[in-house]
């Protein structure tokens, strides 16, 4: 296998990314970079509410601020030399642009000035600092299954996440990855629980291959 490959782990809220990354981290050849949620929880206002909580509770007020900080913290989390042959990062700036950011823009949670500002700095920074990944691992999970998992893990900040929102985020993932042609995509049906040995087998086969999976639009 070629060395120093970088893969994205993508999927809806509650789709199983954390569990997959836990499994991947058991391999000494794999470097895992988590979504910097802890940093979002550390940033608080005078009311002691953190950035993620504020976004979920009042998205029209905090969408632009949240997406700005998400981009900055993702960039920071990747800003070091790759330490192992294979790097896996949880989500990406493209998820922000084509899923969560797009959701905020299309639902008018960002106004026109915020949208134009977001597109302006995103295009410049993404071109300057980010190469394309070697592949994408997409955990495709039904939104109702995601909601069940969110309720099971019971994070306070996610208490307001609705099935309607999860359906919306699912649709944006599908559209984005359907149109993504730059790198291979491994699509994993993750509606079933506790089948992680099979998932890891598919991932290992995928990272050693240069072939594309079946086109998402045809599934």
C-alpha positions as CSV (number, residue, x, y, z in Angstrom):
1,X,0.0,0.0,0.0
2,X,1.1,3.6,-0.6
3,X,2.0,5.5,2.6
4,X,0.4,8.6,4.0
5,X,-3.2,8.4,2.9
6,X,-6.0,10.5,4.3
7,X,-9.6,9.4,4.5
8,X,-12.7,11.2,5.7
9,X,-15.3,9.6,7.9
10,X,-18.7,11.2,7.0
11,X,-22.3,10.8,8.0
12,X,-25.3,12.2,9.8
13,X,-25.5,13.0,13.5
14,X,-25.7,9.7,15.4
15,X,-24.8,7.5,12.4
16,X,-22.0,5.7,14.2
17,X,-18.9,7.7,13.4
18,X,-17.6,7.7,16.9
19,X,-17.8,3.9,17.2
20,X,-16.1,3.4,13.9
21,X,-13.3,5.8,14.9
22,X,-12.8,3.9,18.2
23,X,-12.4,0.7,16.2
24,X,-10.0,2.3,13.8
25,X,-7.9,3.7,16.6
26,X,-7.1,0.2,17.7
27,X,-4.8,-0.2,14.6
28,X,-1.3,1.2,15.3
29,X,-1.0,2.2,11.6
30,X,-4.1,4.4,11.8
31,X,-4.1,8.1,13.0
32,X,-7.6,9.2,14.1
33,X,-8.6,12.9,14.2
34,X,-11.9,13.5,16.0
35,X,-14.3,16.3,15.3
36,X,-13.2,19.0,17.7
37,X,-16.5,19.0,19.6
38,X,-14.7,19.5,22.9
39,X,-13.4,22.9,21.7
40,X,-16.9,23.9,20.8
41,X,-18.1,23.0,24.3
42,X,-15.3,25.1,25.8
43,X,-16.3,28.3,24.1
44,X,-18.9,29.9,26.3
45,X,-20.6,33.3,26.7
46,X,-21.5,35.1,29.9
47,X,-24.6,33.0,30.3
48,X,-22.3,29.9,30.5
49,X,-23.9,28.3,27.4
50,X,-21.4,26.8,25.0
51,X,-21.2,27.4,21.3
52,X,-22.8,24.1,20.2
53,X,-25.7,24.6,22.6
54,X,-26.3,28.1,21.5
55,X,-26.3,27.0,17.8
56,X,-29.0,24.3,18.5
57,X,-31.1,26.6,20.6
58,X,-30.9,29.7,18.4
59,X,-29.6,28.8,15.0
60,X,-30.7,32.0,13.3
61,X,-28.5,34.0,15.7
62,X,-25.5,31.7,15.9
63,X,-25.2,29.8,12.6
64,X,-22.6,32.1,11.0
65,X,-20.5,32.2,14.2
66,X,-20.7,28.5,14.7
67,X,-19.7,27.7,11.1
68,X,-16.8,30.1,11.3
69,X,-15.5,28.4,14.5
70,X,-16.1,24.9,13.1
71,X,-13.9,25.7,10.1
72,X,-11.2,27.2,12.2
73,X,-11.1,24.3,14.7
74,X,-11.1,21.7,11.9
75,X,-8.2,23.5,10.3
76,X,-6.4,23.5,13.6
77,X,-7.0,19.8,14.3
78,X,-5.3,18.9,11.0
79,X,-2.5,21.3,11.2
80,X,0.3,18.9,12.1
81,X,2.4,16.4,10.3
82,X,0.7,13.0,9.7
83,X,2.1,10.6,12.2
84,X,1.0,7.3,10.8
85,X,0.5,5.8,7.3
86,X,-3.2,6.2,7.3
87,X,-5.1,9.2,8.7
88,X,-8.9,9.2,9.3
89,X,-10.6,12.5,10.2
90,X,-14.1,12.8,11.4
91,X,-16.0,15.0,8.9
92,X,-14.4,17.7,6.9
93,X,-14.6,21.3,5.7
94,X,-16.6,20.0,2.7
95,X,-19.2,18.6,5.1
96,X,-19.5,22.1,6.5
97,X,-19.8,23.7,3.1
98,X,-22.1,21.2,1.4
99,X,-24.1,19.9,4.3
100,X,-24.3,21.9,7.5
101,X,-23.4,25.3,6.0
102,X,-25.6,24.7,3.0
103,X,-28.5,23.8,5.4
104,X,-27.9,27.1,7.3
105,X,-27.9,29.1,4.1
106,X,-30.9,27.5,2.4
107,X,-33.0,27.7,5.5
108,X,-32.1,31.4,6.0
109,X,-30.3,30.8,9.3
110,X,-27.6,32.9,7.7
111,X,-28.6,36.2,6.2
112,X,-27.3,37.4,2.8
113,X,-24.4,39.3,4.2
114,X,-23.3,36.3,6.3
115,X,-23.8,33.9,3.4
116,X,-21.6,36.0,1.1
117,X,-19.0,36.5,3.7
118,X,-19.0,32.7,4.5
119,X,-18.6,31.8,0.8
120,X,-15.9,34.4,0.3
121,X,-13.5,33.3,3.0
122,X,-14.4,29.6,2.6
123,X,-13.4,29.5,-1.0
124,X,-10.0,31.2,-0.4
125,X,-9.1,29.2,2.7
126,X,-10.1,25.8,1.3
127,X,-8.1,26.3,-1.9
128,X,-5.1,27.5,0.1
129,X,-4.9,25.0,2.9
130,X,-6.7,21.8,1.8
131,X,-5.8,19.0,-0.6
132,X,-8.5,16.5,-1.6
133,X,-8.6,13.3,0.6
134,X,-7.7,9.9,-0.8
135,X,-11.2,8.7,-0.1
136,X,-14.4,9.1,1.8
137,X,-16.0,6.5,4.1
138,X,-19.8,7.3,4.3
139,X,-21.8,5.7,7.1
140,X,-25.2,5.8,5.5
141,X,-27.9,5.5,8.2
142,X,-31.6,6.1,8.3
143,X,-32.5,9.4,10.2
144,X,-34.8,7.6,12.5
145,X,-32.0,5.2,13.6
146,X,-29.8,8.3,14.1
147,X,-32.4,9.9,16.3
148,X,-32.6,6.7,18.4
149,X,-28.8,6.7,18.9
150,X,-28.9,10.4,19.8
151,X,-31.5,9.7,22.5
152,X,-29.4,6.8,23.8
153,X,-26.2,8.8,24.2
154,X,-28.2,11.7,25.7
155,X,-25.8,14.7,25.1
156,X,-27.4,17.8,26.6
157,X,-26.5,19.9,23.6
158,X,-28.3,17.6,21.2
159,X,-31.6,17.5,23.1
160,X,-33.3,19.8,20.6
161,X,-32.2,17.8,17.5
162,X,-35.3,16.7,15.6
163,X,-36.1,14.0,13.1
164,X,-37.0,16.8,10.6
165,X,-33.4,18.2,11.0
166,X,-31.8,14.8,10.7
167,X,-33.8,14.1,7.5
168,X,-32.6,17.4,6.1
169,X,-29.0,16.7,6.9
170,X,-29.3,13.2,5.5
171,X,-30.6,14.6,2.2
172,X,-27.7,17.1,2.0
173,X,-25.2,14.3,2.5
174,X,-26.8,12.2,-0.2
175,X,-26.8,15.1,-2.7
176,X,-23.2,16.2,-1.9
177,X,-21.7,12.7,-2.2
178,X,-23.8,11.8,-5.2
179,X,-22.0,14.7,-7.0
180,X,-18.5,14.1,-5.5
181,X,-16.3,12.6,-8.2
182,X,-12.8,13.6,-7.1
183,X,-12.0,10.6,-4.9
184,X,-13.4,7.1,-4.1
185,X,-16.3,6.7,-1.7
186,X,-17.0,3.6,0.4
187,X,-20.7,3.5,1.3
188,X,-21.5,1.5,4.4
189,X,-25.1,0.7,5.3
190,X,-24.9,1.3,9.1
191,X,-28.5,0.7,10.1
192,X,-27.5,-2.6,11.7
193,X,-25.8,-2.5,15.1
194,X,-22.8,-4.5,16.3
195,X,-21.6,-5.6,12.8
196,X,-18.3,-3.7,13.2
197,X,-16.0,-6.6,12.2
198,X,-17.6,-6.5,8.8
199,X,-17.3,-2.7,8.6
200,X,-13.6,-2.8,9.5
201,X,-13.0,-5.5,6.9
202,X,-14.6,-3.2,4.2
203,X,-12.6,-0.2,5.4
204,X,-9.3,-2.2,5.2
205,X,-10.2,-3.4,1.7
206,X,-11.1,0.1,0.7
207,X,-8.0,1.9,1.9
208,X,-5.8,-0.5,-0.1
209,X,-7.8,0.0,-3.3
210,X,-7.8,2.7,-5.9
211,X,-11.2,1.8,-7.3
212,X,-14.5,3.7,-6.8
213,X,-17.4,2.2,-5.0
214,X,-20.8,2.0,-6.7
215,X,-22.1,5.4,-7.5
216,X,-24.2,6.8,-4.7
217,X,-26.8,8.1,-7.1
218,X,-27.5,4.5,-8.3
219,X,-28.1,3.0,-4.8
